[in-house]
Every structure is written in C-alpha cells, then in structure tokens.
Amino acid sequence: MMAECKKIGKYKNRLMDKEYQKIEIITVEEILKGNRISIPTSQQIAVVKSAQLKEIGKEQGKLF
C-alpha cells in the first residue's frame, strides 16, 4: 500500500517551493513516536502582517 501511494506522485507548492506526497500514510505507531504527516501549512509563511495598536480617537465612538 505504501508503494502504491508513492506511485501517485507529489504535489508542488509553488508558494513555499516544496513538494509533498499527494497521498501519505502514517501508522498509529509512527504518530506515537512523534512523526507527523507532511502537509503545507500557513504557519510556514507569514502572509498577514501583525495588527498595530491604534489610539482610539474622537472618530471612534463607544460600542455601548
């Protein structure tokens, strides 16, 4: 079954310039040993800027 999964091929994530298996099988034993499935995540890149605190001025009223 593992060999068949490798035959399916890989997915190329152009944004992170990295390849991932299209199908990956991981056993419970491997999970318990700390291994994880290799998937693209948004944690690998910082797309969103951190919000900056803006002083509340007269233009913004109270909510309640």
CHARMM internal coordinates of N, CA and C (Angstrom, degrees):
IC EDIT
DIST 1 N 1 CA 1.4387
DIST 1 CA 1 C 1.5381
ANGL 1 N 1 CA 1 C 110.45
DIST 1 C 2 N 1.3199
ANGL 1 CA 1 C 2 N 117.93
DIHE 1 N 1 CA 1 C 2 N -39.24
DIST 2 N 2 CA 1.4657
ANGL 1 C 2 N 2 CA 121.96
DIHE 1 CA 1 C 2 N 2 CA 179.41
DIST 2 CA 2 C 1.5273
ANGL 2 N 2 CA 2 C 110.39
DIHE 1 C 2 N 2 CA 2 C -62.92
DIST 2 C 3 N 1.3317
ANGL 2 CA 2 C 3 N 116.85
DIHE 2 N 2 CA 2 C 3 N -41.65
DIST 3 N 3 CA 1.4624
ANGL 2 C 3 N 3 CA 120.91
DIHE 2 CA 2 C 3 N 3 CA 179.99
DIST 3 CA 3 C 1.5264
ANGL 3 N 3 CA 3 C 110.87
DIHE 2 C 3 N 3 CA 3 C -64.59
DIST 3 C 4 N 1.3373
ANGL 3 CA 3 C 4 N 116.48
DIHE 3 N 3 CA 3 C 4 N -38.38
DIST 4 N 4 CA 1.4572
ANGL 3 C 4 N 4 CA 120.71
DIHE 3 CA 3 C 4 N 4 CA 178.52
DIST 4 CA 4 C 1.5283
ANGL 4 N 4 CA 4 C 111.21
DIHE 3 C 4 N 4 CA 4 C -64.02
DIST 4 C 5 N 1.3094
ANGL 4 CA 4 C 5 N 116.73
DIHE 4 N 4 CA 4 C 5 N -37.96
DIST 5 N 5 CA 1.4693
ANGL 4 C 5 N 5 CA 120.66
DIHE 4 CA 4 C 5 N 5 CA 178.39
DIST 5 CA 5 C 1.5258
ANGL 5 N 5 CA 5 C 111.14
DIHE 4 C 5 N 5 CA 5 C -64.24
DIST 5 C 6 N 1.3123
ANGL 5 CA 5 C 6 N 116.53
DIHE 5 N 5 CA 5 C 6 N -40.46
DIST 6 N 6 CA 1.4701
ANGL 5 C 6 N 6 CA 120.19
DIHE 5 CA 5 C 6 N 6 CA 179.57
DIST 6 CA 6 C 1.5245
ANGL 6 N 6 CA 6 C 111.44
DIHE 5 C 6 N 6 CA 6 C -66.79
DIST 6 C 7 N 1.3438
ANGL 6 CA 6 C 7 N 117.23
DIHE 6 N 6 CA 6 C 7 N -29.07
DIST 7 N 7 CA 1.4597
ANGL 6 C 7 N 7 CA 120.87
DIHE 6 CA 6 C 7 N 7 CA 178.72
DIST 7 CA 7 C 1.5277
ANGL 7 N 7 CA 7 C 112.10
DIHE 6 C 7 N 7 CA 7 C -67.89
DIST 7 C 8 N 1.3226
ANGL 7 CA 7 C 8 N 116.64
DIHE 7 N 7 CA 7 C 8 N -25.95
DIST 8 N 8 CA 1.4677
ANGL 7 C 8 N 8 CA 121.56
DIHE 7 CA 7 C 8 N 8 CA -178.35
DIST 8 CA 8 C 1.5245
ANGL 8 N 8 CA 8 C 110.47
DIHE 7 C 8 N 8 CA 8 C -62.22
DIST 8 C 9 N 1.3184
ANGL 8 CA 8 C 9 N 116.63
DIHE 8 N 8 CA 8 C 9 N -32.95
DIST 9 N 9 CA 1.4568
ANGL 8 C 9 N 9 CA 119.38
DIHE 8 CA 8 C 9 N 9 CA 176.36
DIST 9 CA 9 C 1.5180
ANGL 9 N 9 CA 9 C 113.13
DIHE 8 C 9 N 9 CA 9 C 110.59
DIST 9 C 10 N 1.3177
ANGL 9 CA 9 C 10 N 113.85
DIHE 9 N 9 CA 9 C 10 N -169.75
DIST 10 N 10 CA 1.4580
ANGL 9 C 10 N 10 CA 120.53
DIHE 9 CA 9 C 10 N 10 CA -176.02
DIST 10 CA 10 C 1.5188
ANGL 10 N 10 CA 10 C 110.78
DIHE 9 C 10 N 10 CA 10 C -123.15
DIST 10 C 11 N 1.3093
ANGL 10 CA 10 C 11 N 114.73
DIHE 10 N 10 CA 10 C 11 N 158.73
DIST 11 N 11 CA 1.4561
ANGL 10 C 11 N 11 CA 124.00
DIHE 10 CA 10 C 11 N 11 CA 175.85
DIST 11 CA 11 C 1.5185
ANGL 11 N 11 CA 11 C 107.08
DIHE 10 C 11 N 11 CA 11 C -107.75
DIST 11 C 12 N 1.3200
ANGL 11 CA 11 C 12 N 117.83
DIHE 11 N 11 CA 11 C 12 N 129.55
DIST 12 N 12 CA 1.4649
ANGL 11 C 12 N 12 CA 122.37
DIHE 11 CA 11 C 12 N 12 CA 179.65
DIST 12 CA 12 C 1.5209
ANGL 12 N 12 CA 12 C 108.80
DIHE 11 C 12 N 12 CA 12 C -100.95
DIST 12 C 13 N 1.3237
ANGL 12 CA 12 C 13 N 116.42
DIHE 12 N 12 CA 12 C 13 N 115.79
DIST 13 N 13 CA 1.4495
ANGL 12 C 13 N 13 CA 121.59
DIHE 12 CA 12 C 13 N 13 CA 175.53
DIST 13 CA 13 C 1.5240
ANGL 13 N 13 CA 13 C 107.21
DIHE 12 C 13 N 13 CA 13 C -88.58
DIST 13 C 14 N 1.3199
ANGL 13 CA 13 C 14 N 116.09
DIHE 13 N 13 CA 13 C 14 N 106.50
DIST 14 N 14 CA 1.4632
ANGL 13 C 14 N 14 CA 120.70
DIHE 13 CA 13 C 14 N 14 CA -175.42
DIST 14 CA 14 C 1.5211
ANGL 14 N 14 CA 14 C 112.18
DIHE 13 C 14 N 14 CA 14 C -68.97
DIST 14 C 15 N 1.3227
ANGL 14 CA 14 C 15 N 116.85
DIHE 14 N 14 CA 14 C 15 N -31.64
DIST 15 N 15 CA 1.4584
ANGL 14 C 15 N 15 CA 120.87
DIHE 14 CA 14 C 15 N 15 CA -178.50
DIST 15 CA 15 C 1.5189
ANGL 15 N 15 CA 15 C 111.71
DIHE 14 C 15 N 15 CA 15 C -63.40
DIST 15 C 16 N 1.3331
ANGL 15 CA 15 C 16 N 116.32
DIHE 15 N 15 CA 15 C 16 N -41.34
DIST 16 N 16 CA 1.4575
ANGL 15 C 16 N 16 CA 120.84
DIHE 15 CA 15 C 16 N 16 CA -179.05
DIST 16 CA 16 C 1.5236
ANGL 16 N 16 CA 16 C 112.42
DIHE 15 C 16 N 16 CA 16 C -102.71
DIST 16 C 17 N 1.3326
ANGL 16 CA 16 C 17 N 116.06
DIHE 16 N 16 CA 16 C 17 N -1.31
DIST 17 N 17 CA 1.4620
ANGL 16 C 17 N 17 CA 122.34
DIHE 16 CA 16 C 17 N 17 CA -179.79
DIST 17 CA 17 C 1.5342
ANGL 17 N 17 CA 17 C 111.57
DIHE 16 C 17 N 17 CA 17 C 51.36
DIST 17 C 18 N 1.3339
ANGL 17 CA 17 C 18 N 114.34
DIHE 17 N 17 CA 17 C 18 N 52.48
DIST 18 N 18 CA 1.4636
ANGL 17 C 18 N 18 CA 120.69
DIHE 17 CA 17 C 18 N 18 CA -178.94
DIST 18 CA 18 C 1.5237
ANGL 18 N 18 CA 18 C 109.12
DIHE 17 C 18 N 18 CA 18 C -140.89
DIST 18 C 19 N 1.3376
ANGL 18 CA 18 C 19 N 116.35
DIHE 18 N 18 CA 18 C 19 N 149.76
DIST 19 N 19 CA 1.4601
ANGL 18 C 19 N 19 CA 121.13
DIHE 18 CA 18 C 19 N 19 CA 178.86
DIST 19 CA 19 C 1.5285
ANGL 19 N 19 CA 19 C 110.33
DIHE 18 C 19 N 19 CA 19 C -106.90
DIST 19 C 20 N 1.3257
ANGL 19 CA 19 C 20 N 114.90
DIHE 19 N 19 CA 19 C 20 N 144.58
DIST 20 N 20 CA 1.4630
ANGL 19 C 20 N 20 CA 122.57
DIHE 19 CA 19 C 20 N 20 CA 178.72
DIST 20 CA 20 C 1.5222
ANGL 20 N 20 CA 20 C 108.24
DIHE 19 C 20 N 20 CA 20 C -132.00
DIST 20 C 21 N 1.3239
ANGL 20 CA 20 C 21 N 116.81
DIHE 20 N 20 CA 20 C 21 N 146.80
DIST 21 N 21 CA 1.4684
ANGL 20 C 21 N 21 CA 120.79
DIHE 20 CA 20 C 21 N 21 CA 174.61
DIST 21 CA 21 C 1.5227
ANGL 21 N 21 CA 21 C 108.10
DIHE 20 C 21 N 21 CA 21 C -64.03
DIST 21 C 22 N 1.3431
ANGL 21 CA 21 C 22 N 117.58
DIHE 21 N 21 CA 21 C 22 N 137.92
DIST 22 N 22 CA 1.4556
ANGL 21 C 22 N 22 CA 120.59
DIHE 21 CA 21 C 22 N 22 CA 176.99
DIST 22 CA 22 C 1.5186
ANGL 22 N 22 CA 22 C 110.75
DIHE 21 C 22 N 22 CA 22 C -66.34
DIST 22 C 23 N 1.3337
ANGL 22 CA 22 C 23 N 116.13
DIHE 22 N 22 CA 22 C 23 N -37.86
DIST 23 N 23 CA 1.4667
ANGL 22 C 23 N 23 CA 121.60
DIHE 22 CA 22 C 23 N 23 CA 176.23
DIST 23 CA 23 C 1.5191
ANGL 23 N 23 CA 23 C 106.88
DIHE 22 C 23 N 23 CA 23 C -128.96
DIST 23 C 24 N 1.3279
ANGL 23 CA 23 C 24 N 116.07
DIHE 23 N 23 CA 23 C 24 N 126.90
DIST 24 N 24 CA 1.4583
ANGL 23 C 24 N 24 CA 120.74
DIHE 23 CA 23 C 24 N 24 CA 179.12
DIST 24 CA 24 C 1.5183
ANGL 24 N 24 CA 24 C 108.95
DIHE 23 C 24 N 24 CA 24 C -131.51
DIST 24 C 25 N 1.3098
ANGL 24 CA 24 C 25 N 116.03
DIHE 24 N 24 CA 24 C 25 N 131.09
DIST 25 N 25 CA 1.4594
ANGL 24 C 25 N 25 CA 121.85
DIHE 24 CA 24 C 25 N 25 CA 179.14
DIST 25 CA 25 C 1.5259
ANGL 25 N 25 CA 25 C 108.13
DIHE 24 C 25 N 25 CA 25 C -108.67
DIST 25 C 26 N 1.3095
ANGL 25 CA 25 C 26 N 115.06
DIHE 25 N 25 CA 25 C 26 N 132.99
DIST 26 N 26 CA 1.4638
ANGL 25 C 26 N 26 CA 120.25
DIHE 25 CA 25 C 26 N 26 CA 176.92
DIST 26 CA 26 C 1.5324
ANGL 26 N 26 CA 26 C 107.59
DIHE 25 C 26 N 26 CA 26 C -131.59
DIST 26 C 27 N 1.3138
ANGL 26 CA 26 C 27 N 116.54
DIHE 26 N 26 CA 26 C 27 N 136.27
DIST 27 N 27 CA 1.4642
ANGL 26 C 27 N 27 CA 120.62
DIHE 26 CA 26 C 27 N 27 CA -177.45
DIST 27 CA 27 C 1.5242
ANGL 27 N 27 CA 27 C 110.09
DIHE 26 C 27 N 27 CA 27 C -86.03
DIST 27 C 28 N 1.3105
ANGL 27 CA 27 C 28 N 115.72
DIHE 27 N 27 CA 27 C 28 N 163.25
DIST 28 N 28 CA 1.4602
ANGL 27 C 28 N 28 CA 121.70
DIHE 27 CA 27 C 28 N 28 CA 176.60
DIST 28 CA 28 C 1.5317
ANGL 28 N 28 CA 28 C 109.27
DIHE 27 C 28 N 28 CA 28 C -61.20
DIST 28 C 29 N 1.3110
ANGL 28 CA 28 C 29 N 116.55
DIHE 28 N 28 CA 28 C 29 N -39.84
DIST 29 N 29 CA 1.4662
ANGL 28 C 29 N 29 CA 120.58
DIHE 28 CA 28 C 29 N 29 CA 178.70
DIST 29 CA 29 C 1.5339
ANGL 29 N 29 CA 29 C 110.63
DIHE 28 C 29 N 29 CA 29 C -59.01
DIST 29 C 30 N 1.3305
ANGL 29 CA 29 C 30 N 116.73
DIHE 29 N 29 CA 29 C 30 N -42.86
DIST 30 N 30 CA 1.4682
ANGL 29 C 30 N 30 CA 120.37
DIHE 29 CA 29 C 30 N 30 CA 179.20
DIST 30 CA 30 C 1.5319
ANGL 30 N 30 CA 30 C 111.29
DIHE 29 C 30 N 30 CA 30 C -65.16
DIST 30 C 31 N 1.3300
ANGL 30 CA 30 C 31 N 116.70
DIHE 30 N 30 CA 30 C 31 N -38.61
DIST 31 N 31 CA 1.4666
ANGL 30 C 31 N 31 CA 120.98
DIHE 30 CA 30 C 31 N 31 CA 177.48
DIST 31 CA 31 C 1.5233
ANGL 31 N 31 CA 31 C 110.01
DIHE 30 C 31 N 31 CA 31 C -62.60
DIST 31 C 32 N 1.3411
ANGL 31 CA 31 C 32 N 116.09
DIHE 31 N 31 CA 31 C 32 N -44.23
DIST 32 N 32 CA 1.4658
ANGL 31 C 32 N 32 CA 119.88
DIHE 31 CA 31 C 32 N 32 CA -179.86
DIST 32 CA 32 C 1.5267
ANGL 32 N 32 CA 32 C 112.39
DIHE 31 C 32 N 32 CA 32 C -65.84
DIST 32 C 33 N 1.3259
ANGL 32 CA 32 C 33 N 116.21
DIHE 32 N 32 CA 32 C 33 N -24.88
DIST 33 N 33 CA 1.4621
ANGL 32 C 33 N 33 CA 120.63
DIHE 32 CA 32 C 33 N 33 CA 176.66
DIST 33 CA 33 C 1.5272
ANGL 33 N 33 CA 33 C 112.38
DIHE 32 C 33 N 33 CA 33 C -82.50
DIST 33 C 34 N 1.3333
ANGL 33 CA 33 C 34 N 116.27
DIHE 33 N 33 CA 33 C 34 N -5.28
DIST 34 N 34 CA 1.4578
ANGL 33 C 34 N 34 CA 120.04
DIHE 33 CA 33 C 34 N 34 CA 177.47
DIST 34 CA 34 C 1.5141
ANGL 34 N 34 CA 34 C 115.45
DIHE 33 C 34 N 34 CA 34 C 103.69
DIST 34 C 35 N 1.3224
ANGL 34 CA 34 C 35 N 117.69
DIHE 34 N 34 CA 34 C 35 N -1.46
DIST 35 N 35 CA 1.4712
ANGL 34 C 35 N 35 CA 120.46
DIHE 34 CA 34 C 35 N 35 CA 178.56
DIST 35 CA 35 C 1.5247
ANGL 35 N 35 CA 35 C 109.43
DIHE 34 C 35 N 35 CA 35 C -74.79
DIST 35 C 36 N 1.3046
ANGL 35 CA 35 C 36 N 116.60
DIHE 35 N 35 CA 35 C 36 N 150.24
DIST 36 N 36 CA 1.4585
ANGL 35 C 36 N 36 CA 122.11
DIHE 35 CA 35 C 36 N 36 CA 178.89
DIST 36 CA 36 C 1.5226
ANGL 36 N 36 CA 36 C 109.67
DIHE 35 C 36 N 36 CA 36 C -133.92
DIST 36 C 37 N 1.3180
ANGL 36 CA 36 C 37 N 115.67
DIHE 36 N 36 CA 36 C 37 N 161.77
DIST 37 N 37 CA 1.4580
ANGL 36 C 37 N 37 CA 121.36
DIHE 36 CA 36 C 37 N 37 CA 175.78
DIST 37 CA 37 C 1.5237
ANGL 37 N 37 CA 37 C 107.68
DIHE 36 C 37 N 37 CA 37 C -72.03
DIST 37 C 38 N 1.3013
ANGL 37 CA 37 C 38 N 115.54
DIHE 37 N 37 CA 37 C 38 N 138.80
DIST 38 N 38 CA 1.4585
ANGL 37 C 38 N 38 CA 120.95
DIHE 37 CA 37 C 38 N 38 CA 179.48
DIST 38 CA 38 C 1.5193
ANGL 38 N 38 CA 38 C 108.99
DIHE 37 C 38 N 38 CA 38 C -86.88
DIST 38 C 39 N 1.3359
ANGL 38 CA 38 C 39 N 116.28
DIHE 38 N 38 CA 38 C 39 N 105.48
DIST 39 N 39 CA 1.4653
ANGL 38 C 39 N 39 CA 121.13
DIHE 38 CA 38 C 39 N 39 CA -179.85
DIST 39 CA 39 C 1.5277
ANGL 39 N 39 CA 39 C 109.53
DIHE 38 C 39 N 39 CA 39 C -131.29
DIST 39 C 40 N 1.3297
ANGL 39 CA 39 C 40 N 116.65
DIHE 39 N 39 CA 39 C 40 N 152.72
DIST 40 N 40 CA 1.4630
ANGL 39 C 40 N 40 CA 118.46
DIHE 39 CA 39 C 40 N 40 CA 176.02
DIST 40 CA 40 C 1.5229
ANGL 40 N 40 CA 40 C 109.93
DIHE 39 C 40 N 40 CA 40 C -71.37
DIST 40 C 41 N 1.3072
ANGL 40 CA 40 C 41 N 115.79
DIHE 40 N 40 CA 40 C 41 N 134.51
DIST 41 N 41 CA 1.4674
ANGL 40 C 41 N 41 CA 119.95
DIHE 40 CA 40 C 41 N 41 CA 178.64
DIST 41 CA 41 C 1.5125
ANGL 41 N 41 CA 41 C 110.08
DIHE 40 C 41 N 41 CA 41 C -129.89
DIST 41 C 42 N 1.2955
ANGL 41 CA 41 C 42 N 115.37
DIHE 41 N 41 CA 41 C 42 N 157.69
DIST 42 N 42 CA 1.4559
ANGL 41 C 42 N 42 CA 119.90
DIHE 41 CA 41 C 42 N 42 CA 178.76
DIST 42 CA 42 C 1.5219
ANGL 42 N 42 CA 42 C 111.35
DIHE 41 C 42 N 42 CA 42 C -75.43
DIST 42 C 43 N 1.3176
ANGL 42 CA 42 C 43 N 118.08
DIHE 42 N 42 CA 42 C 43 N -11.62
DIST 43 N 43 CA 1.4584
ANGL 42 C 43 N 43 CA 120.87
DIHE 42 CA 42 C 43 N 43 CA 179.77
DIST 43 CA 43 C 1.5223
ANGL 43 N 43 CA 43 C 111.64
DIHE 42 C 43 N 43 CA 43 C -72.61
DIST 43 C 44 N 1.3137
ANGL 43 CA 43 C 44 N 117.42
DIHE 43 N 43 CA 43 C 44 N -17.19
DIST 44 N 44 CA 1.4530
ANGL 43 C 44 N 44 CA 120.76
DIHE 43 CA 43 C 44 N 44 CA -176.62
DIST 44 CA 44 C 1.5265
ANGL 44 N 44 CA 44 C 112.75
DIHE 43 C 44 N 44 CA 44 C -78.93
DIST 44 C 45 N 1.3170
ANGL 44 CA 44 C 45 N 117.36
DIHE 44 N 44 CA 44 C 45 N -17.30
DIST 45 N 45 CA 1.4560
ANGL 44 C 45 N 45 CA 119.80
DIHE 44 CA 44 C 45 N 45 CA 178.14
DIST 45 CA 45 C 1.5234
ANGL 45 N 45 CA 45 C 109.60
DIHE 44 C 45 N 45 CA 45 C -133.87
DIST 45 C 46 N 1.2849
ANGL 45 CA 45 C 46 N 116.49
DIHE 45 N 45 CA 45 C 46 N 150.98
DIST 46 N 46 CA 1.4598
ANGL 45 C 46 N 46 CA 121.14
DIHE 45 CA 45 C 46 N 46 CA 178.05
DIST 46 CA 46 C 1.5233
ANGL 46 N 46 CA 46 C 108.22
DIHE 45 C 46 N 46 CA 46 C -102.46
DIST 46 C 47 N 1.3199
ANGL 46 CA 46 C 47 N 116.38
DIHE 46 N 46 CA 46 C 47 N 96.49
DIST 47 N 47 CA 1.4497
ANGL 46 C 47 N 47 CA 121.36
DIHE 46 CA 46 C 47 N 47 CA -177.60
DIST 47 CA 47 C 1.5266
ANGL 47 N 47 CA 47 C 110.41
DIHE 46 C 47 N 47 CA 47 C -90.30
DIST 47 C 48 N 1.3092
ANGL 47 CA 47 C 48 N 116.11
DIHE 47 N 47 CA 47 C 48 N -38.39
DIST 48 N 48 CA 1.4536
ANGL 47 C 48 N 48 CA 121.33
DIHE 47 CA 47 C 48 N 48 CA -174.95
DIST 48 CA 48 C 1.5225
ANGL 48 N 48 CA 48 C 109.38
DIHE 47 C 48 N 48 CA 48 C -96.41
DIST 48 C 49 N 1.3089
ANGL 48 CA 48 C 49 N 115.90
DIHE 48 N 48 CA 48 C 49 N 131.63
DIST 49 N 49 CA 1.4576
ANGL 48 C 49 N 49 CA 119.96
DIHE 48 CA 48 C 49 N 49 CA 175.96
DIST 49 CA 49 C 1.5201
ANGL 49 N 49 CA 49 C 109.07
DIHE 48 C 49 N 49 CA 49 C -73.37
DIST 49 C 50 N 1.3010
ANGL 49 CA 49 C 50 N 116.30
DIHE 49 N 49 CA 49 C 50 N 151.91
DIST 50 N 50 CA 1.4531
ANGL 49 C 50 N 50 CA 120.38
DIHE 49 CA 49 C 50 N 50 CA 175.74
DIST 50 CA 50 C 1.5237
ANGL 50 N 50 CA 50 C 109.10
DIHE 49 C 50 N 50 CA 50 C -70.90
DIST 50 C 51 N 1.2932
ANGL 50 CA 50 C 51 N 116.27
DIHE 50 N 50 CA 50 C 51 N 141.33
DIST 51 N 51 CA 1.4603
ANGL 50 C 51 N 51 CA 120.78
DIHE 50 CA 50 C 51 N 51 CA 178.75
DIST 51 CA 51 C 1.5181
ANGL 51 N 51 CA 51 C 109.58
DIHE 50 C 51 N 51 CA 51 C -72.03
DIST 51 C 52 N 1.3022
ANGL 51 CA 51 C 52 N 114.98
DIHE 51 N 51 CA 51 C 52 N 141.15
DIST 52 N 52 CA 1.4566
ANGL 51 C 52 N 52 CA 119.70
DIHE 51 CA 51 C 52 N 52 CA 177.68
DIST 52 CA 52 C 1.5167
ANGL 52 N 52 CA 52 C 108.67
DIHE 51 C 52 N 52 CA 52 C -100.22
DIST 52 C 53 N 1.3207
ANGL 52 CA 52 C 53 N 116.07
DIHE 52 N 52 CA 52 C 53 N 140.88
DIST 53 N 53 CA 1.4484
ANGL 52 C 53 N 53 CA 121.59
DIHE 52 CA 52 C 53 N 53 CA 178.97
DIST 53 CA 53 C 1.5140
ANGL 53 N 53 CA 53 C 108.87
DIHE 52 C 53 N 53 CA 53 C -70.35
DIST 53 C 54 N 1.3062
ANGL 53 CA 53 C 54 N 115.92
DIHE 53 N 53 CA 53 C 54 N 127.36
DIST 54 N 54 CA 1.4504
ANGL 53 C 54 N 54 CA 121.21
DIHE 53 CA 53 C 54 N 54 CA 179.92
DIST 54 CA 54 C 1.5164
ANGL 54 N 54 CA 54 C 108.23
DIHE 53 C 54 N 54 CA 54 C -112.23
DIST 54 C 55 N 1.2893
ANGL 54 CA 54 C 55 N 115.57
DIHE 54 N 54 CA 54 C 55 N 134.82
DIST 55 N 55 CA 1.4609
ANGL 54 C 55 N 55 CA 120.10
DIHE 54 CA 54 C 55 N 55 CA -179.57
DIST 55 CA 55 C 1.5223
ANGL 55 N 55 CA 55 C 109.28
DIHE 54 C 55 N 55 CA 55 C -64.71
DIST 55 C 56 N 1.3279
ANGL 55 CA 55 C 56 N 115.45
DIHE 55 N 55 CA 55 C 56 N 134.86
DIST 56 N 56 CA 1.4621
ANGL 55 C 56 N 56 CA 120.06
DIHE 55 CA 55 C 56 N 56 CA 179.24
DIST 56 CA 56 C 1.5216
ANGL 56 N 56 CA 56 C 107.72
DIHE 55 C 56 N 56 CA 56 C -77.59
DIST 56 C 57 N 1.3025
ANGL 56 CA 56 C 57 N 114.49
DIHE 56 N 56 CA 56 C 57 N 120.73
DIST 57 N 57 CA 1.4640
ANGL 56 C 57 N 57 CA 120.18
DIHE 56 CA 56 C 57 N 57 CA -177.63
DIST 57 CA 57 C 1.5096
ANGL 57 N 57 CA 57 C 112.12
DIHE 56 C 57 N 57 CA 57 C -110.56
DIST 57 C 58 N 1.2970
ANGL 57 CA 57 C 58 N 114.99
DIHE 57 N 57 CA 57 C 58 N -166.59
DIST 58 N 58 CA 1.4746
ANGL 57 C 58 N 58 CA 121.40
DIHE 57 CA 57 C 58 N 58 CA -178.34
DIST 58 CA 58 C 1.5318
ANGL 58 N 58 CA 58 C 111.67
DIHE 57 C 58 N 58 CA 58 C -67.25
DIST 58 C 59 N 1.3257
ANGL 58 CA 58 C 59 N 117.59
DIHE 58 N 58 CA 58 C 59 N -27.26
DIST 59 N 59 CA 1.4649
ANGL 58 C 59 N 59 CA 120.08
DIHE 58 CA 58 C 59 N 59 CA -176.99
DIST 59 CA 59 C 1.5249
ANGL 59 N 59 CA 59 C 113.50
DIHE 58 C 59 N 59 CA 59 C -70.14
DIST 59 C 60 N 1.3216
ANGL 59 CA 59 C 60 N 117.55
DIHE 59 N 59 CA 59 C 60 N -15.75
DIST 60 N 60 CA 1.4635
ANGL 59 C 60 N 60 CA 120.85
DIHE 59 CA 59 C 60 N 60 CA 179.29
DIST 60 CA 60 C 1.5087
ANGL 60 N 60 CA 60 C 109.30
DIHE 59 C 60 N 60 CA 60 C -110.99
DIST 60 C 61 N 1.3177
ANGL 60 CA 60 C 61 N 114.88
DIHE 60 N 60 CA 60 C 61 N 118.03
DIST 61 N 61 CA 1.4653
ANGL 60 C 61 N 61 CA 120.22
DIHE 60 CA 60 C 61 N 61 CA -179.19
DIST 61 CA 61 C 1.5215
ANGL 61 N 61 CA 61 C 111.13
DIHE 60 C 61 N 61 CA 61 C -86.24
DIST 61 C 62 N 1.3259
ANGL 61 CA 61 C 62 N 115.19
DIHE 61 N 61 CA 61 C 62 N 177.01
DIST 62 N 62 CA 1.4605
ANGL 61 C 62 N 62 CA 121.01
DIHE 61 CA 61 C 62 N 62 CA 177.34
DIST 62 CA 62 C 1.5207
ANGL 62 N 62 CA 62 C 109.35
DIHE 61 C 62 N 62 CA 62 C -78.21
DIST 62 C 63 N 1.3144
ANGL 62 CA 62 C 63 N 116.02
DIHE 62 N 62 CA 62 C 63 N 150.69
DIST 63 N 63 CA 1.4619
ANGL 62 C 63 N 63 CA 121.13
DIHE 62 CA 62 C 63 N 63 CA -179.76
DIST 63 CA 63 C 1.5182
ANGL 63 N 63 CA 63 C 111.01
DIHE 62 C 63 N 63 CA 63 C -75.87
DIST 63 C 64 N 1.3108
ANGL 63 CA 63 C 64 N 117.31
DIHE 63 N 63 CA 63 C 64 N -41.68
DIST 64 N 64 CA 1.4646
ANGL 63 C 64 N 64 CA 121.09
DIHE 63 CA 63 C 64 N 64 CA -177.87
DIST 64 CA 64 C 1.5092
ANGL 64 N 64 CA 64 C 110.20
DIHE 63 C 64 N 64 CA 64 C -120.61
END
COOR INIT
IC SEED 1 N 1 CA 1 C
IC BUILD
